[in-house]
């Protein structure tokens, strides 16, 4: 009886009193928004970088402009992958994008998008390199240009091969958003901290957020596995 009484009391203090559930709803919304938008940006940036770096590796490397662009892109990937994402968020908020400091969620999306782009570029690049070289030759023999072959034949196969890794990247971004509270953005983790500061009881808010993350990740994992099975079935047929 004491357990249920204590549970209901903690539930009331965490979610019901003073409409504190709204803090969690705001945090949930920001977490999902940042994760989805950042992953989309990451996939776009990563795909473009991967295509360029693969094309550069197969082209005349003596062109100084192409060489400089490849150097910048390689440095970008190395720097992003070599520094903590929380540090990147703080640099973007306090140093780089000070002019739009009032739009912290936008800054978070940009920061996570740039971070994801570096990782996605390596995923896509690996997927492109995994496609048989004969596919490019086949496309060229059909009269397609190199760029048309890349767009119509190589990239679709590469994306298909990379889908499991891209799914994992989305899940990773979703969990990494838990550090966005270092700037003025309320995500799920920040929401639990805010409620803890009011109730002086960290257990219930933290466990609630942990359960929310687990359900999100489990749902996404099941969704991506279903997509993989459908792709496997289409390959067999």
C-alpha positions in Angstrom: 0.0 0.0 0.0 2.8 2.4 0.9 4.4 1.6 -2.5 1.3 2.6 -4.5 0.8 5.6 -2.3 4.4 6.8 -2.8 4.2 6.1 -6.6 1.0 8.1 -7.0 2.4 10.9 -5.0 5.6 11.0 -7.1 3.6 10.8 -10.3 1.4 13.7 -9.1 4.5 15.8 -8.2 6.3 15.0 -11.4 3.6 15.4 -14.0 0.3 16.7 -12.6 1.1 19.5 -10.1 1.4 22.9 -11.8 0.9 21.2 -15.2 4.5 20.0 -15.1 3.7 17.4 -17.8 3.9 20.3 -20.2 7.6 20.6 -19.6 8.0 16.9 -20.7 5.8 17.5 -23.7 8.0 20.4 -24.8 11.1 18.4 -24.2 9.7 15.4 -26.1 8.7 17.7 -29.0 12.1 19.4 -29.2 13.9 16.0 -29.0 12.0 14.6 -31.9 12.2 17.8 -33.9 16.0 18.1 -33.5 16.6 14.4 -34.2 14.5 14.4 -37.4 15.7 17.7 -38.8 19.3 17.0 -37.9 19.2 13.6 -39.5 17.7 15.0 -42.8 20.4 17.7 -42.9 23.1 15.1 -42.1 21.9 12.8 -44.9 21.9 15.6 -47.4 25.3 16.9 -46.4 26.8 13.4 -46.0 25.6 12.3 -49.4 27.0 15.3 -51.2 30.3 15.0 -49.4 30.5 11.2 -50.1 29.7 11.7 -53.8 32.4 14.4 -54.1 35.1 12.5 -52.3 34.5 9.3 -54.3 34.4 11.3 -57.6 37.6 13.1 -56.6 39.4 9.9 -55.8 38.5 8.6 -59.3 39.4 11.9 -61.1 42.4 14.0 -62.0 43.8 15.0 -58.6 46.0 17.7 -60.1 43.2 20.3 -60.3 44.0 22.7 -57.4 40.4 23.8 -56.9 39.2 20.2 -56.6 42.1 19.4 -54.4 41.3 22.3 -52.1 37.6 21.4 -51.8 38.6 17.8 -51.0 41.0 19.0 -48.3 38.2 21.2 -46.7 35.7 18.3 -46.8 38.3 15.8 -45.4 39.2 18.3 -42.6 35.5 18.9 -41.8 34.9 15.1 -41.4 38.0 14.7 -39.3 37.3 17.7 -37.0 33.6 16.7 -36.5 34.4 13.1 -35.8 37.3 14.0 -33.5 35.5 16.4 -31.2 32.6 15.8 -28.7 29.2 16.8 -30.0 28.4 18.8 -26.8 31.5 20.9 -27.5 30.3 21.5 -31.1 26.9 22.6 -29.9 28.4 25.1 -27.4 30.8 26.5 -30.0 27.9 27.0 -32.4 25.7 28.7 -29.8 28.3 30.8 -28.0 30.8 31.6 -30.8 29.6 30.9 -34.3 25.8 31.6 -34.4 25.6 34.4 -31.8 23.5 36.5 -34.2 20.6 34.0 -33.9 21.2 33.1 -30.2 17.4 33.5 -29.5 16.7 30.6 -31.8 18.5 27.9 -29.7 16.5 25.0 -31.2 17.6 26.1 -34.7 21.2 26.2 -33.6 20.8 22.8 -32.1 19.4 21.4 -35.4 22.3 22.9 -37.3 24.9 21.7 -34.9 23.5 18.1 -34.8 23.0 18.2 -38.6 26.6 19.1 -39.2 27.7 16.5 -36.7 25.6 13.8 -38.4 26.7 14.9 -41.8 30.3 13.9 -41.1 29.3 10.4 -40.0 26.8 9.9 -42.7 29.4 10.9 -45.4 31.5 8.0 -44.3 28.5 5.6 -44.3 27.5 6.7 -47.8 31.0 6.7 -49.1 31.4 3.1 -47.9 28.1 2.2 -49.5 29.2 3.7 -52.8 32.5 1.9 -52.8 30.7 -1.3 -52.0 28.7 -1.1 -55.3 30.3 -3.2 -58.0 32.5 -1.1 -60.3 30.8 -2.8 -63.3 27.6 -0.8 -62.5 29.4 2.4 -63.5 30.7 0.8 -66.7 27.2 -0.6 -67.5 25.7 2.8 -67.0 28.2 4.5 -69.2 27.8 1.8 -71.9 24.0 2.7 -72.0 24.9 6.3 -72.9 24.6 7.8 -69.4 27.0 10.4 -68.2 29.1 9.8 -65.1 26.9 12.0 -63.0 23.7 10.4 -64.4 25.0 7.0 -63.7 25.9 8.0 -60.1 22.5 9.5 -59.5 20.4 6.8 -61.2 22.3 3.6 -60.6 25.0 3.9 -58.0 23.4 6.1 -55.3 20.1 4.2 -55.0 22.1 0.9 -54.5 24.4 2.6 -52.0 21.5 4.0 -50.0 19.9 0.6 -50.0 23.1 -1.0 -48.7 23.5 1.7 -46.1 19.9 1.8 -44.8 20.7 -0.2 -41.6 23.6 2.1 -40.8 21.5 5.2 -41.5 18.9 3.9 -39.2 21.5 3.5 -36.5 22.7 7.0 -37.2 19.1 8.4 -36.6 18.9 6.5 -33.3 22.3 7.8 -32.3 21.3 11.4 -33.1 18.1 10.9 -31.1 20.1 9.8 -28.0 22.8 12.4 -28.5 20.2 15.2 -28.2 20.3 14.5 -24.5 23.2 16.9 -24.3 21.4 19.8 -25.9 20.5 21.1 -22.5 24.0 22.7 -22.3 22.4 25.5 -24.3 18.9 27.0 -23.6 16.9 24.2 -25.1 14.5 22.0 -23.2 14.7 18.4 -24.3 13.6 15.3 -22.4 16.8 15.1 -20.3 16.6 18.9 -19.5 12.9 18.5 -18.6 13.8 15.8 -16.1 16.5 18.1 -14.6 14.0 21.0 -14.4 11.4 18.9 -12.6 14.0 17.4 -10.3 15.0 21.0 -9.3 11.4 21.6 -8.2 10.5 18.2 -6.6 14.0 17.5 -5.1 13.5 13.9 -6.2 15.5 12.7 -9.2 14.3 9.1 -9.3 10.9 9.4 -10.9 11.8 12.1 -13.5 14.9 10.3 -14.6 13.3 6.9 -14.8 10.4 8.4 -16.8 12.7 9.9 -19.3 14.8 6.7 -19.6 11.6 4.8 -20.3 10.6 7.4 -22.9 13.9 7.1 -24.7 13.8 3.3 -24.5 10.3 3.2 -26.1 11.4 5.6 -28.9 14.5 3.6 -29.7 12.7 0.2 -29.5 10.0 1.5 -31.8 12.5 2.9 -34.3 14.6 -0.3 -34.2 11.5 -2.3 -35.0 10.5 0.1 -37.8 14.0 -0.1 -39.4 14.1 -3.9 -39.1 10.7 -4.1 -40.9 12.1 -1.9 -43.7 15.1 -4.1 -44.0 13.0 -7.2 -44.3 10.9 -5.6 -47.0 14.1 -4.6 -48.9 15.4 -8.2 -48.5 12.1 -9.6 -49.9 12.3 -7.2 -52.9 15.9 -8.4 -53.6 14.8 -12.0 -53.6 11.9 -11.3 -55.9 
